[in-house]
């Protein structure tokens, strides 16, 4: 199963608040068979412990350490929210839900970090008009 596929991406999404953003990101992972439904609650729990806001309009919600058993396969969900949503007082326009099997979450995080470290890439992701455009930006990292 692909870590990132078109079904994992929501385009031009209006998010009500931080919890809505996390639940939607988690639900994509549930709907596409990456995690069990209880993983979403673990994502909310993680956020209560420490914010997953990363800077540069990016948040990367993920489950707590004890949620590893809820992960079926490694996956990423991406929510593009051009209008933004507030995460602990910070504006977020890209929400990456992640689930890693067997410590693969570290590889996933590093790929996201590489792409999102450049403001120009953030702008491209926020303004992307197709899911394939977003996937292509991450497949270039593998090269």
Secondary structure, 3 states (H helix, E strand, C coil): CCCCCHHHEECCCCCCCHHHHHHHHHHHHHHCCCECCHHHHHHHHHHHHCCCEEECCEECCECCHHHHHHECCCEEEEEEEEEEEEECCEEEEEEEEEECCCCCHHHHHHHHHHHHCCHHHHHHHHHCCCHHHHHHHHHHHHC
